[in-house]
């Protein structure tokens, strides 16, 4: 069998993984492994390639990857939604995604699921949960229940999430494609409000992820020391406009850029505005990668049929 350890592009052959009590002790050449009576049970996996568990840095387990995930969510009670979320998370695990960062739910359901898996009641991936994302009144994904207006409002909202035990804070710096009230290119929070959210999150030892499509929202998120910028598409009202200086600043900053680019092979992007801009978005992503930016893999799974929860990031 073959083994890929994720540290180099090399694929190793005839390596072994030593496991004891469900934990990996060592990975290395067969010649280095224990032998004889110390070897324990040896399992030959056959003609496979073994690799570390995958991490999807941006999913929404609360959305069902249907043609209208918002309507389906609003029509279901929490018990039904939680059951669907559990199924989605287990499908992700079945294709090798062992850690999911869930960046937006309703009523903190992702925390309930996180704890269900963590406590061993059900088998599932590790979940890092944000709870309801911070957004302005009528803003992107307002229906998830995370409305917070103004600097004091976002600080209170962050503290509320700390009380619930979230793993990360999510804030909608700009509008998005799922909510018609604010376009993706439009900023929802100003720089001072984003700075207040980031400051409050960091004061409580939490990282903060900023959903940002528009150039101004991206620039504001970068200036306020958020830990990751989600999407980072440089949407404008008519197309895509990425300032080369801002691209360079992003590359130098070390901020994680989560491009949410995974798609079901052969599928089409559901939002016409995104389809029209996709080539330009990918081109800007390539510029960032070549410049040494910290680009991470993610899918935004759940938001449409082309992004099921079991698509590899």
C-alpha angles and dihedrals in degrees: 000000000000132000132204113190099187093236098093134013089250122113111214124214128208094014125143136213116217114212129185125179091346095308129107111242101178144352119203150103117326089242090063095049125098114275139197118008092353094058097080120194114350118208119196107206093195124212099000140114114233118208138166120275113277125242122216105199096195126037137138108212089180090069118074101212091243130135089268110022093163094057091045091051094048091049095053131076122232095261092056092044092050091052091052090047091053091051091048092050092049091050088053090051091050091062093047104270101136098169127043125186103207107204103188138012141153123262093353091288092150088062090053090052092044091056093044090058095038093053091052097245090124134011112251145126125287108268127206103197132202101181118211109355119240112254138155125259106292089002133137110315093357088153090072088071102245101121112154123163128195132358095294091045095054092046091053090047092052091050090050090055091048088055090053091051103246120175097217139010121239122199129181103226091175139017123271145209098264097060120054098202096078123029119228090250094054122093116232098184127039123227094265092053092048090048090052091052093047092046093050093047093049091046087061094045096254131129120231127219119202122205102216130166105155122075093241092049091049092049092048093048091051093047092052096055100246112172098230136015113213120214096350092193101151091227117187128182090265106025141314126319119178116180108223090221091055091048088053092048090051091050093050096043100070091224111149112250111205106196098186087213103146115119135177104262112260094014129123127234105256099216113075092210090056093046091054092051101038098100092051092046091052091047091054090047089054090052090052093049092049090049091056099256119164099250115175131197119255141145113200084226116194101036096099147349092276091059110054118170092250095057111116112245 
